[in-house]
Every structure is written in structure tokens, then in C-alpha cells.
Amino acid sequence: MTNSAAETDGTLLFEWASPKGEKFLISIFLVGSLLLHALAFYLFRIIYPSAIAVLPPPARVNFIAPNSEEGRTLLRWIEAEDPALASATVRPADTRGRALPKVAHVPSYVVQEPHLKQAPPIDLVPDTPSDFPAGPAPIARKPAEAAWPKLPTRISFSDELKGFGEIKLTPPQFTGSTGEPPENVEFRIGVNNHGEVRYCFRLNSSGDSALDEQARQWLVRTRFQPQTSSPAADERTLGWGVATIEWGNDVTQPPRNSAPVSR
């Protein structure tokens, strides 16, 4: 009855509001959305620059050639710092391909007891010593020949002494006090009419004072053989000249352990 009463009065059960306000709000939202989209398009498409796609750099390959000092240095460094060689186990060159297992050493006396030998009997009688005991056989060696020919010591006199006849010399025996080769030495000598050397003065030195004294004594013993001897000749009359001694290799060298004589 209530429904029928409402229908009779001309009113509805639910009161519907007018849609004019809702349409206005929807229109405002649509216009605002368009404006925001237009502003975003203006900002990101016109004001901001467009993104440029940059291509990646082309691939490059570098070759290390040994034709330059820098390349050879780098190759030597790579070879020395190769991690594969450092981490690899390299077998020594002197090892065999298949190594034998390590076996503990077992002495032979552990497996089998050795048999001791009987000691020889004690001989209280000593053996007679042999007349020819064992020893190295003597070797007869020839004396070593000199590599250089033997040059004897020579003496020469000046022309002033040629008139005194032939010269009679004693066998020379000289021994030096130093290991150095001596130099030629000269003496001024005075010879009487009998051929005797009365005076002998040294003019220079050979470098060895002991050798000079031996040469002076050798000259004092030298004798001249005059062709004619006169018993009434004056002994005070002397002939003066110069005697020069040229040393050869027959001069005996001093022992090595002996101290040299001071000059």
C-alpha cells in the first residue's frame, strides 16, 4: 500500500541528483590530463636534447713482434712471469720416467748371521828382512841439455897491450850474487915487461859488486908471454891498457833461498 500511495502522489522512492555537476568535473579532469601530457611532451621532446646512440669502439688486435727492443723485452717478461709454468710441476731432466719405490734398507747380517773367520796363528819369530826390499825402481834420467848454446865469458884487451905477447888465462869460475844478468865491465890494467899484471882498476860496474871483485882477481892472475925476455929490463916500466870482460851464460846463479848481497 505504501508503494501504491507513493505512485499516486507522483514521487519516487529514491531521489536521483542532477548529473550536471558530475559531467563538469569529468570534463575538468580530462582537460587537465591533456594539458599535463602536452607539457610533458614539450619538456622531454623539445627542451631536452634527444638521446644519441653512441656506437661501441671497433675491436683492435695488437701483435707483439720480436723485431723491436720493446717487444723483445715484453716477450721475455711474459715468458718469465708465465703463471702456467710457475704453477706446473716440472720433472727434473735427470729423473727417470718411472721412479722406483723407496724400500727400507735391510742389512745382510739381519737375515743371515755372518761366520767369523779364524785368526791366523801368532808367529813370534820375525821374518828375516829382505836384501832387496820392495820400493820404487830407480830411473836413470839423462841430464837435461841446455836450451840455449853455452856462451863462455870472453875478455878483450886494447891495442896498447898487443905488444906484450900471447895471453895466458886461468879457467874462469864466476858466481853472481843477484839473479839479474850482469853488464860488461872494463878495467884499466898495468902490465910490466915480464907480462905480469901489476895494477888493476875498475872503470865501471857490471851491477854486481861480488862479480866485479871476482873479475878483478881473475885479471890479476892473467899472464902475458912476451916473445923476448930481457933480465935487465926495467920492472918500473909499465904498459897501460883497457881490459873488457863480456859476460856469457857460464856465470853461476846464486841459490834462490840465499839473500842477495847489498851493493
C-alpha positions in Angstrom: 0.0 0.0 0.0 2.9 2.3 0.6 4.2 1.8 -2.9 0.9 2.5 -4.4 0.5 5.6 -2.2 3.8 6.9 -3.4 2.9 6.3 -7.0 -0.3 8.0 -6.5 1.4 11.1 -5.1 3.9 11.3 -8.1 7.1 11.0 -6.2 9.9 8.3 -6.4 11.3 6.1 -3.7 14.9 7.1 -4.5 15.8 10.7 -5.2 18.2 11.0 -8.1 20.6 14.0 -8.2 21.1 16.0 -11.4 24.2 14.7 -13.4 25.3 18.2 -14.5 27.9 18.6 -11.7 29.5 15.2 -12.4 29.9 15.9 -16.1 31.6 19.2 -15.3 34.1 17.5 -13.0 34.9 14.8 -15.6 35.5 17.5 -18.2 37.9 19.3 -15.9 39.9 16.1 -15.3 40.1 15.3 -19.0 41.3 18.8 -19.9 43.9 18.8 -17.1 45.2 15.4 -18.3 45.6 16.7 -21.8 47.5 19.8 -20.6 49.8 17.7 -18.4 50.6 15.4 -21.4 51.2 18.4 -23.6 53.6 19.9 -21.0 55.5 16.6 -20.6 55.8 16.3 -24.4 57.2 19.8 -24.6 59.7 19.2 -21.8 61.1 15.8 -22.9 60.9 16.3 -26.7 61.7 19.9 -27.4 63.6 21.4 -24.4 65.7 18.3 -23.5 68.0 17.1 -26.3 67.3 13.8 -27.8 69.4 10.9 -26.8 72.2 10.0 -29.3 73.2 6.4 -29.6 77.0 6.0 -29.5 78.4 3.0 -31.2 81.0 0.9 -29.3 84.6 1.3 -30.4 85.8 -1.1 -33.0 87.8 -4.1 -31.8 91.5 -3.8 -32.0 94.2 -6.5 -32.0 97.8 -5.7 -31.1 100.6 -8.0 -32.1 103.9 -8.3 -30.1 106.7 -8.8 -32.6 110.3 -9.5 -31.7 111.6 -7.0 -34.2 111.9 -4.2 -31.7 113.6 -3.9 -28.3 110.4 -3.1 -26.5 108.7 -6.2 -28.0 111.6 -8.4 -27.0 111.6 -7.1 -23.5 107.8 -7.7 -23.2 108.1 -11.2 -24.5 110.9 -12.0 -22.1 108.8 -10.6 -19.2 105.8 -12.7 -20.3 107.9 -15.8 -20.5 109.4 -15.2 -17.1 106.1 -14.4 -15.4 104.0 -17.2 -17.1 101.7 -18.5 -14.3 101.3 -21.8 -16.1 105.0 -22.5 -15.8 105.1 -21.3 -12.2 102.2 -23.5 -11.1 103.1 -26.6 -13.2 105.2 -29.3 -11.7 108.2 -29.8 -13.9 110.1 -33.1 -13.6 113.9 -32.7 -13.4 115.7 -33.7 -16.6 117.9 -36.3 -14.8 114.9 -38.3 -13.4 113.7 -41.4 -15.0 110.2 -41.8 -16.4 109.2 -44.4 -13.8 110.7 -44.0 -10.4 111.4 -47.0 -8.2 109.6 -47.2 -4.9 111.6 -46.4 -1.8 112.4 -49.6 0.1 113.9 -49.7 3.5 117.4 -51.0 3.7 117.8 -54.4 5.3 121.3 -55.3 6.3 122.5 -58.7 5.3 123.6 -59.6 8.8 120.0 -59.3 10.0 118.8 -62.1 7.6 121.9 -64.3 7.9 124.4 -64.3 10.7 127.9 -63.9 9.3 130.5 -66.6 10.1 133.6 -65.3 11.7 137.0 -66.4 10.3 139.7 -67.9 12.5 142.5 -65.5 13.4 145.9 -66.6 12.0 148.4 -68.1 14.5 150.7 -65.7 16.2 154.2 -66.1 14.8 156.7 -64.9 17.4 159.7 -65.4 15.1 160.1 -62.3 13.0 160.8 -62.7 9.3 164.3 -62.1 8.0 164.5 -58.7 6.3 164.9 -59.0 2.6 168.1 -57.8 0.9 166.0 -56.2 -1.8 163.1 -54.6 -0.1 160.2 -53.5 -2.2 160.4 -50.0 -3.4 160.3 -47.8 -6.5 162.6 -48.8 -9.2 165.4 -46.3 -9.9 165.0 -44.4 -13.1 168.2 -43.3 -14.8 167.5 -40.0 -16.5 169.8 -38.1 -18.8 170.8 -34.7 -17.8 168.7 -32.0 -19.4 170.5 -30.3 -22.1 170.6 -26.5 -22.1 168.0 -25.0 -24.4 170.5 -22.2 -25.4 174.1 -22.8 -26.6 176.7 -22.2 -23.9 178.5 -18.9 -24.4 181.7 -18.6 -22.4 182.8 -15.4 -20.8 185.3 -13.5 -23.1 188.0 -10.9 -22.4 189.4 -8.4 -24.9 192.4 -6.0 -24.5 193.0 -2.7 -26.1 195.7 -2.1 -28.8 198.2 -0.8 -26.2 198.6 -4.3 -24.8 199.1 -6.2 -28.1 202.9 -5.9 -27.9 203.1 -7.9 -24.7 202.6 -11.3 -26.5 200.1 -14.0 -26.0 197.7 -14.1 -23.1 197.6 -17.0 -20.6 194.2 -17.1 -18.8 193.1 -19.3 -15.9 189.8 -21.2 -16.2 187.1 -18.7 -15.3 184.7 -19.6 -12.4 182.3 -16.8 -11.7 179.3 -16.8 -9.3 176.9 -13.9 -9.2 175.2 -12.7 -6.1 172.0 -11.5 -7.9 169.7 -13.0 -10.4 170.0 -10.2 -12.8 172.2 -10.5 -15.9 175.5 -8.6 -15.5 176.7 -5.9 -17.8 180.1 -5.7 -19.4 182.8 -4.4 -17.1 186.1 -2.6 -18.0 189.4 -2.5 -16.1 192.5 -0.4 -16.6 195.5 -2.6 -16.0 199.2 -2.0 -15.9 201.5 -4.8 -17.2 205.3 -4.9 -16.7 207.9 -6.2 -19.1 207.6 -9.8 -17.6 203.9 -10.0 -18.6 202.6 -9.6 -15.0 199.5 -7.5 -14.2 200.7 -5.2 -11.5 197.8 -2.8 -11.3 194.1 -3.3 -12.0 191.5 -0.5 -11.6 187.8 -0.9 -12.3 186.3 1.7 -14.7 182.6 0.7 -14.5 180.5 -1.8 -12.7 178.5 -4.8 -14.0 175.8 -4.3 -11.4 177.1 -7.0 -9.1 180.0 -5.9 -6.7 180.9 -9.5 -5.9 181.2 -10.4 -9.6 183.3 -7.3 -10.2 185.7 -8.5 -7.5 186.0 -12.0 -9.0 186.7 -10.4 -12.4 189.5 -8.2 -10.9 191.1 -11.2 -9.2 190.9 -13.2 -12.5 192.7 -10.4 -14.3 195.4 -10.1 -11.6 196.2 -13.8 -12.3 196.4 -13.3 -16.0 199.8 -13.5 -17.5 201.3 -12.3 -20.8 204.0 -14.3 -22.6 206.4 -11.8 -24.1 208.3 -13.1 -27.1 211.7 -11.9 -25.8 212.6 -11.7 -22.2 215.5 -9.5 -21.0 216.7 -10.0 -17.5 218.0 -6.4 -17.4 214.5 -4.9 -18.3 213.3 -2.2 -16.0 210.3 -3.5 -13.9 209.2 0.0 -13.3 208.3 0.5 -16.9 204.6 -0.4 -17.3 202.3 -0.7 -20.2 198.7 0.6 -19.6 195.6 -0.6 -21.4 191.9 -1.4 -21.0 190.6 -5.0 -20.5 186.9 -5.5 -21.3 185.1 -8.6 -19.9 182.0 -9.7 -21.8 179.9 -12.0 -19.7 178.5 -15.2 -21.1 175.9 -17.6 -19.7 178.5 -19.6 -17.8 178.1 -17.4 -14.8 176.7 -19.5 -11.9 173.4 -18.0 -10.5 173.1 -17.8 -6.7 170.7 -20.2 -4.8 167.1 -19.0 -4.6 167.0 -19.2 -0.8 170.1 -17.1 -0.3 169.7 -13.4 0.5 171.2 -11.1 -2.2 174.3 -9.2 -1.3 173.9 -5.5 -0.9 175.7 -3.3 -3.3 
